[in-house]
């Protein structure tokens, strides 16, 4: 019987996106004994990796590129090393922008409209602090403005992003599941 797998993520939005995307990759998390665990911030990677490994689990995960030092340190690697062989994939700079880029501005705007948030987004875009930003940056900041919105849209984006455009870190992690 294969080892159980623990996928570590920093927050609820990352978890929601992976849980939503897994079935699209043919991954039945429960049947394949895969747990997606929120660790509550990158500083907890060391503890979480050690705990999952001590339980006999294969361990992988997603992290924001700015937090690489925590993951590399937990894996006894140097920053800048390829951590993907060990099952850890960097979102550049974070999951929300990876997904927004993959979907594109038009699809993101449609998603906001379908979920009743387009007017709020337009109001956000017109604020002096955001009006000069590029549209993708505005979308990322708007989606990430509150924890509940961030988690909701991460899952929605993962459900609707075209399969061929799924961001590499997410596709890489889900592909890693089947590697030795």
ABEGO torsion letter per residue (X at the ends): XBBBBBBBBABAAAAAAAAAAAAAAGBBAAAAGBBBBBAGEAAAAAAAAAAAAAAGBBBBEBBBAAAAAAAAAAAGBBBGBBAAAAGBBBBOABAAAAAAAAAEAAAAAAAAAAAGAAAAAAAAAABAAAAABBAAAAAAAAAAABAAAAAAAAAAAAAABBAAABBAAAAAAAAAAABX
